[in-house]
Amino acid sequence: MQKEVLIVKNITREGPGLLEEILREQGIFYRIVDMDKGDNFPPMGGFGAVVVLGGPDSANDESIKMKEEILRIRETIAAGIPFLGICLGLQAMVKAAGGRVTKCPAPEIGFHDADGLLNSVELTQEGIADPMFTAMEKSFHVFHLHGETVELAEDMVLLASGKFCRNQVVRVGKTAYGLQCHFELTSEMLETWLREDPDLAAMEPQKLREDFRQIREEYTSVGRNLFRNFLITAGFF
């Protein structure tokens, strides 16, 4: 029997987007649990990979939900099960593995940075050599929606860096990855976030739509390649 990919939502509006498109196209089984609706983060048995998505919580929260999430992520890493964390998922991964979650020097929201330039991240030498970024460019534009960042423990590897929040893509061990930036966004998801996310709702929606149109072709290609590479490293191809 083919193993499933477990996808964990921290808030209902933040779904797997481009990742789900690839899973459906390739006929890969997956299961989505929504902790925002009271679902539990299940034990790791039987899953071939685990993906934890973003949300408004802090990995520093003392809630039962966050404590359970960090415990399950720690179990996933210890078992060597391929893991991918996005935004809050990255922060929870870093905390579970012994790093720290702190306030960003400057909140990163949307497609432009504090200097008015398109948000981008750049691969480190370790990132260029990592299979997650096979056949990809050294730098690419991204979407951000976070006010916290991470401080890495000594055994963590920085794969991509940013201008304001430096630690953007991180690897723990050989099989656990975290992305501070969002690569899963689709046009449909953007519309949902514009309606429901308070930080984005305070911005000019038409400008955000135009920003996405400007980079969508590149952004979608990068996101699909990255998620495909993760599934390859996890043994689904």
VOGU-3710 file (C-alpha; in Angstrom, 3 decimals, decimal comma):
1> mqkevlivkn> 0,000/0,000/0,000  1,294/3,446/-0,921  2,069/5,640/2,042  0,224/8,925/2,481  1,459/12,469/2,819  0,062/13,996/6,006  -0,819/17,690/5,596  -1,512/19,657/8,778  -3,420/22,945/8,635  -2,929/25,424/11,450
11> itregpglle> -5,778/27,599/10,192  -8,491/26,607/7,745  -7,768/29,291/5,130  -4,128/28,245/4,650  -4,208/25,113/2,523  -1,599/23,208/0,505  -2,266/25,005/-2,797  0,367/24,129/-5,402  1,489/21,120/-3,366  -2,015/19,661/-3,501
21> eilreqgify> -2,099/20,184/-7,280  1,032/18,057/-7,668  -0,241/15,341/-5,320  -3,453/15,055/-7,339  -1,661/15,060/-10,696  0,683/12,295/-9,587  -1,981/10,209/-7,836  -0,178/10,439/-4,497  -2,389/9,709/-1,509  -2,637/12,442/1,084
31> rivdmdkgdn> -4,610/13,250/4,200  -5,409/16,755/5,463  -6,086/17,460/9,133  -7,256/20,907/10,251  -6,171/21,743/13,800  -8,163/24,982/13,549  -11,303/22,806/13,428  -10,220/20,668/16,356  -8,538/17,827/14,455  -5,657/16,144/16,253
41> fppmggfgav> -2,166/15,894/14,813  -2,051/12,097/14,408  0,825/9,795/15,366  3,406/9,216/12,654  2,751/5,581/11,843  2,072/4,919/8,167  2,876/8,357/6,749  5,537/8,713/4,091  5,961/12,457/4,652  4,549/15,216/6,852
51> vvlggpdsan> 3,795/18,802/5,797  2,839/21,491/8,342  1,375/24,702/6,936  1,232/28,285/8,205  -1,104/30,079/10,573  -1,409/33,003/12,987  -0,205/31,113/16,075  3,275/31,496/17,505  5,458/28,458/18,020  6,128/29,994/21,448
61> desikmkeei> 2,464/29,670/22,455  1,776/27,505/25,489  -1,521/26,224/24,060  -2,322/22,521/24,005  -2,519/22,730/20,213  0,990/24,113/19,789  2,528/21,802/22,373  1,009/18,814/20,537  2,243/20,136/17,195  5,817/20,602/18,371
71> lriretiaag> 5,819/17,164/19,985  4,617/15,497/16,774  7,175/17,383/14,696  9,921/16,311/17,089  8,752/12,696/16,715  8,713/13,062/12,923  12,281/14,351/12,809  13,503/11,676/15,243  11,907/8,943/13,109  13,581/10,248/9,947
81> ipflgiclgl> 10,220/10,800/8,216  10,538/13,494/5,509  9,130/16,755/6,836  8,285/20,095/5,269  7,191/23,115/7,309  5,889/26,330/5,764  5,929/29,639/7,703  4,630/28,625/11,153  5,541/25,066/10,156  9,189/26,154/9,809
91> qamvkaaggr> 9,116/27,965/13,144  7,600/24,956/14,915  10,212/22,683/13,297  13,087/24,883/14,460  11,700/25,086/17,993  11,074/21,317/18,077  14,705/20,728/17,073  16,256/23,077/19,633  16,312/26,491/17,922  14,480/29,670/18,916
101> vtkcpapeig> 11,548/31,679/17,551  11,846/35,450/17,880  10,263/38,652/16,572  11,267/39,707/13,055  13,448/42,825/12,707  10,683/43,972/10,334  7,415/42,127/9,626  7,358/40,669/6,114  3,912/40,808/4,503  2,983/40,545/0,837
111> fhdadgllns> 5,165/40,702/-2,247  7,289/43,793/-1,476  9,831/44,399/1,261  10,345/47,456/3,460  12,484/49,025/0,720  9,682/48,680/-1,835  11,421/45,901/-3,774  9,933/42,508/-4,589  10,590/40,041/-1,791  13,226/37,507/-2,743
121> veltqegiad> 15,410/34,841/-1,176  18,846/33,664/-2,274  20,257/30,177/-1,961  23,377/29,643/0,124  26,104/27,328/-1,132  24,507/24,571/0,936  21,157/25,352/-0,689  22,581/25,201/-4,195  23,899/21,715/-3,424  20,731/20,488/-1,692
131> pmftameksf> 18,353/18,172/-3,627  15,406/20,385/-2,640  16,700/22,960/-5,118  17,799/20,722/-7,975  17,555/22,461/-11,375  16,468/25,757/-9,808  17,852/29,291/-9,998  19,943/30,765/-7,196  17,371/33,410/-6,232  13,626/33,823/-6,673
141> hvfhlhgetv> 10,713/36,011/-5,678  8,499/34,937/-2,785  5,371/35,828/-0,827  5,645/36,579/2,885  3,128/36,638/5,726  4,939/36,547/9,065  6,032/38,655/12,005  8,369/36,131/13,642  11,596/34,511/12,547  13,963/31,793/13,772
151> elaedmvlla> 17,397/31,491/15,324  19,118/28,280/14,330  20,774/25,707/16,539  24,316/24,668/15,621  23,318/21,505/13,778  20,814/23,274/11,471  21,721/24,207/7,894  20,681/27,488/6,270  19,690/26,838/2,647  18,335/30,257/1,626
161> sgkfcrnqvv> 18,522/33,728/3,133  16,562/36,986/2,936  17,329/40,669/3,383  15,455/41,418/6,610  14,637/38,017/8,130  17,799/36,146/7,211  16,816/32,538/7,939  14,361/31,737/5,138  14,931/28,064/4,265  16,364/25,647/6,811
171> rvgktayglq> 17,232/21,960/6,939  17,344/19,878/10,098  19,197/16,582/9,700  18,819/15,042/6,256  15,049/14,884/5,812  13,399/17,873/7,561  12,981/21,176/5,714  11,374/24,486/6,607  10,357/27,450/4,451  9,715/30,805/6,105
181> chfeltseml> 8,389/32,143/2,817  5,278/30,852/1,075  5,647/28,894/-2,181  2,195/27,265/-2,164  0,059/30,262/-3,111  -2,462/30,100/-5,964  -4,719/32,844/-7,321  -7,714/31,282/-5,573  -5,858/31,091/-2,260  -4,779/34,716/-2,566
191> etwlredpdl> -8,422/35,798/-2,874  -9,317/33,842/0,271  -6,416/35,333/2,197  -7,310/38,849/1,055  -10,781/38,361/2,555  -9,831/36,557/5,741  -6,305/37,461/6,826  -6,309/40,673/8,912  -2,800/41,757/7,845  -3,621/41,415/4,151
201> aamepqklre> -7,114/42,894/4,592  -5,445/46,095/5,804  -3,523/46,399/2,525  -4,660/47,442/-0,949  -6,129/44,248/-2,486  -5,825/45,290/-6,121  -2,135/46,095/-5,650  -1,543/42,645/-4,171  -3,356/41,050/-7,122  -1,215/43,031/-9,545
211> dfrqireeyt> 1,955/42,076/-7,677  1,007/38,419/-7,937  0,265/38,699/-11,639  3,697/40,236/-12,136  5,569/37,267/-10,666  2,986/34,457/-10,958  4,643/32,526/-13,794  8,031/32,461/-12,081  6,515/31,949/-8,630  4,362/29,015/-9,721
221> svgrnlfrnf> 7,272/27,345/-11,517  9,509/27,682/-8,454  6,805/26,414/-6,094  5,962/23,403/-8,226  9,627/22,496/-8,711  10,338/22,833/-5,020  7,393/20,682/-3,926  8,197/18,109/-6,587  11,799/17,973/-5,365  10,585/17,456/-1,806
231> litagff> 8,393/14,555/-2,909  11,326/13,088/-4,819  13,572/13,272/-1,748  10,727/11,673/0,252  10,629/8,733/-2,179  7,254/9,391/-3,845  8,752/9,475/-7,361
//
